Amino acid sequence: MCPPDHFTVAYAINPWMRPGTGVDVGLARRQWDALRCTYLELGHAVEVIDPVPGLPDMVYAANGGLVVGGRALGARFVHAERAAEGPAYLEWLVRAGLEGAREPEHLNEGEGDFLVVGGLILAGTGFRTSPAAHAEVQGFFGRRVVSLELVDPRFYHLDTALAVLDDSTVAYLPAAFSRSSRQVLESLFPDALIADERDAAVLGLNAVSDGRHVVLAAAATGLVAALRERGFDPVPVDLSELLKGGGGVKCCTLEVRS
């Protein structure tokens, strides 16, 4: 995770961002720290990377890379405003001693567009990560990659439209995907939890699950209830200030899988 010490909305690179929107950095920090403490209370270890001045979106740590089986691939951002985050996160991944940590060849916004489900890696494209990066990730990690096309600009990363709940279960918003990608998801996950527009619109699907506890936006009340009905233990948190930059729980969390 990366604290939001320099968080602001100074530019617009997604539909959620409106330059000039007032940001309460103190509130953003308190909400971020509450998320960090939630992970600690659930028994997870949390590593913190130092924020870099001039990189207001560095708080969205999920975009910093992908780590699977102790191997790490860094990120290469589409927008110039975030380009320097790639080397900053790669330096941390190298220092952490992760195997083969290196810069990617193709546009790749880390866990924003790559989500691990059991032995699969679901890969988003359409707005940020390039299709060529899907093949690169499959070769680097030696896992099957399933490409999914995003079609709604509000859900510009896969992690805004789909949440991994356990090794075989996901929740997603069908309207965020192309018809062919919806068919793929229906085939792979016939028992998926189908989210509604209201919960997706507050980034309720931008969630982190350990297979039992699902940490997600408190405003996604319908999804909270649906998760409970499915036997999961939802853990609502408020990240409303960080939502102004187009990010939520998952955006703030890069999962380091050993």
C-alpha positions in Angstrom: 0.0 0.0 0.0 1.0 3.6 -0.5 -0.2 6.4 1.8 -2.1 9.3 0.0 0.2 12.0 1.3 0.3 13.7 -2.1 -3.2 12.8 -3.2 -5.1 15.4 -5.3 -7.2 15.6 -8.4 -5.0 17.7 -10.6 -5.8 16.2 -14.0 -8.5 13.9 -15.6 -7.5 10.5 -16.9 -10.7 8.7 -16.1 -14.4 9.7 -15.9 -14.3 9.9 -12.1 -11.7 12.6 -12.0 -12.7 16.3 -12.1 -9.8 18.7 -11.8 -10.5 21.4 -9.2 -12.5 19.0 -7.0 -11.5 19.7 -3.5 -9.6 17.0 -1.8 -9.3 16.7 2.0 -5.9 15.0 2.3 -6.3 14.5 6.0 -9.5 12.6 5.5 -8.0 10.6 2.6 -5.2 9.6 4.9 -7.6 8.6 7.7 -9.7 6.5 5.4 -6.6 4.9 3.9 -5.2 4.1 7.3 -8.6 2.6 8.3 -8.2 0.2 5.3 -4.7 -0.6 6.3 -5.8 -1.4 9.9 -8.7 -3.5 8.6 -6.2 -5.8 6.8 -4.0 -6.0 9.9 -7.1 -6.9 12.0 -7.9 -9.6 9.6 -4.5 -11.1 10.0 -2.8 -9.9 6.9 0.7 -8.4 6.6 0.9 -4.9 5.1 4.0 -3.5 3.5 4.0 0.3 2.8 5.9 2.0 0.0 7.0 5.6 0.4 4.9 8.0 -1.7 6.7 10.2 -4.2 5.9 13.9 -4.5 4.3 14.8 -7.8 2.6 11.4 -8.1 -0.9 11.9 -6.7 -2.2 8.6 -8.0 0.6 6.5 -6.5 -1.9 5.7 -3.7 -3.5 3.3 -6.1 -0.9 0.6 -5.5 -2.7 -2.2 -7.4 -1.5 -0.6 -10.6 2.1 -0.9 -9.6 2.6 -4.5 -10.8 1.5 -8.1 -10.7 3.0 -10.7 -8.2 2.2 -14.4 -8.6 4.1 -17.3 -7.1 6.8 -15.0 -5.8 7.5 -13.7 -9.3 6.9 -10.0 -10.2 6.2 -8.0 -13.3 6.2 -4.2 -13.1 3.8 -1.8 -14.8 4.0 0.5 -17.8 1.3 3.2 -17.7 -0.7 4.6 -20.6 -0.9 8.1 -19.3 2.2 10.3 -18.9 0.9 11.6 -15.6 1.4 8.2 -14.1 4.5 7.0 -16.0 6.9 7.6 -13.2 5.0 5.3 -10.9 6.2 2.3 -12.9 9.9 2.7 -11.9 9.0 3.6 -8.3 7.0 0.4 -7.8 9.5 -1.7 -9.7 12.3 -0.5 -7.4 10.2 -1.7 -4.4 9.5 -5.1 -6.0 13.2 -5.6 -6.7 14.2 -4.6 -3.1 11.5 -7.1 -1.8 13.5 -9.9 -3.4 10.8 -11.1 -5.7 12.0 -13.4 -8.4 12.6 -12.0 -11.9 11.1 -8.6 -11.1 11.4 -6.6 -14.3 9.8 -3.8 -16.3 7.2 -5.1 -18.9 7.6 -4.5 -22.6 3.9 -3.7 -23.2 1.3 -1.3 -21.7 0.3 -3.0 -18.5 -1.4 -1.4 -15.5 -0.8 -4.2 -13.0 -3.5 -5.6 -10.9 -5.9 -3.0 -12.3 -6.2 -5.3 -15.3 -4.9 -8.6 -14.1 -6.8 -10.6 -11.5 -5.8 -14.1 -10.3 -8.6 -16.7 -9.9 -7.3 -20.0 -8.9 -4.9 -21.1 -11.6 -6.2 -18.5 -14.1 -5.3 -14.9 -14.6 -8.2 -12.8 -15.9 -6.9 -9.9 -18.0 -8.8 -6.7 -18.9 -8.3 -4.6 -22.0 -10.1 -1.8 -23.9 -8.9 1.3 -22.1 -5.5 0.8 -20.5 -3.7 -2.6 -20.6 -2.8 -3.7 -24.2 -3.7 -7.2 -25.5 0.0 -7.7 -26.2 0.5 -7.5 -22.4 -1.8 -10.4 -21.9 0.5 -12.7 -23.9 3.5 -11.3 -22.0 1.9 -12.1 -18.7 1.0 -15.6 -19.7 4.6 -16.3 -20.8 6.2 -14.7 -17.8 4.0 -16.4 -15.1 3.3 -19.6 -17.0 -0.4 -19.4 -16.3 -3.4 -19.3 -18.6 -4.5 -15.8 -19.3 -8.2 -15.1 -20.2 -8.7 -11.8 -22.1 -11.8 -9.8 -21.3 -12.8 -6.6 -23.1 -14.1 -3.6 -21.1 -16.6 -1.3 -22.9 -17.8 1.2 -20.3 -15.3 4.1 -19.7 -16.4 4.3 -16.1 -15.0 0.8 -15.6 -11.7 1.5 -17.2 -9.8 -1.3 -15.3 -10.9 -4.8 -14.8 -10.8 -4.4 -11.0 -13.6 -1.8 -11.2 -15.9 -4.3 -12.9 -15.0 -7.6 -11.4 -14.0 -8.9 -8.0 -12.4 -12.2 -7.2 -14.1 -13.7 -4.2 -12.3 -17.1 -3.9 -10.4 -19.5 -6.1 -13.5 -20.3 -8.2 -16.0 -17.5 -7.6 -16.2 -13.9 -8.9 -18.7 -11.1 -8.8 -19.0 -8.8 -11.9 -21.1 -6.3 -13.7 -22.1 -7.8 -17.1 -22.7 -4.4 -18.8 -19.1 -3.4 -18.3 -18.0 -6.1 -20.8 -18.4 -6.8 -24.5 -20.9 -9.5 -25.5 -18.1 -12.0 -26.2 -16.5 -11.4 -22.9 -19.8 -11.8 -21.1 -20.1 -15.2 -22.8 -16.6 -16.1 -21.6 -17.4 -15.1 -18.0 -20.7 -17.0 -18.1 -18.9 -20.1 -19.2 -16.1 -19.9 -16.7 -18.2 -18.8 -13.7 -21.8 -20.0 -14.0 -22.3 -19.4 -10.3 -20.9 -15.9 -10.3 -22.5 -13.2 -8.2 -24.0 -10.6 -10.6 -23.7 -7.1 -9.3 -26.0 -4.3 -10.1 -25.3 -0.8 -11.6 -25.8 1.0 -8.3 -23.1 -1.0 -6.4 -20.7 -0.9 -9.4 -21.1 2.9 -9.6 -19.6 3.3 -6.1 -16.8 0.9 -7.0 -18.3 -1.8 -4.9 -16.6 -4.4 -7.1 -13.2 -2.8 -6.5 -12.9 -5.2 -3.6 -10.3 -7.5 -1.9 -11.2 -10.9 -0.6 -9.2 -13.5 1.3 -11.7 -16.2 0.4 -13.9 -15.4 3.4 -13.7 -11.8 4.3 -14.5 -9.3 1.4 -13.3 -5.8 2.1 -15.4 -3.4 -0.1 -17.0 0.0 -0.3 -19.5 0.7 2.5 -21.7 2.4 0.0 -22.3 -0.8 -2.0 -25.1 -1.9 0.3 -26.7 -4.3 -2.2 -23.5 -6.1 -2.8 -22.8 -6.3 1.0 -26.1 -8.1 1.5 -25.6 -10.4 -1.5 -22.2 -11.4 -0.3 -23.6 -12.2 3.1 -26.3 -14.4 1.5 -23.5 -16.3 -0.3 -21.7 -17.1 2.9 -19.0 -14.5 2.7 -18.2 -12.1 5.4 -18.3 -8.5 4.0 -16.2 -5.9 5.6 -17.4 -2.4 4.6 -15.0 0.5 4.6 -15.4 4.1 3.6 -12.9 5.4 0.9 -15.2 8.1 -0.4 -12.3 10.7 -0.6 -10.1 8.4 -2.7 -13.1 7.7 -5.0 -12.6 11.2 -6.3 -9.6 9.9 -8.1 -11.4 6.8 -9.5 -10.1 4.3 -7.0 -11.4 2.1 -4.2 -10.3 -0.7 -1.9 -8.7 -2.9 -4.5 -7.0 0.1 -6.3 -5.3 0.8 -3.0 -4.0 -2.7 -2.6 -1.3 -4.6 -4.5 -1.5 -8.3 -3.4 2.0 -9.9 -3.0 1.4 -13.6 -3.6 4.3 -15.8 -2.5 
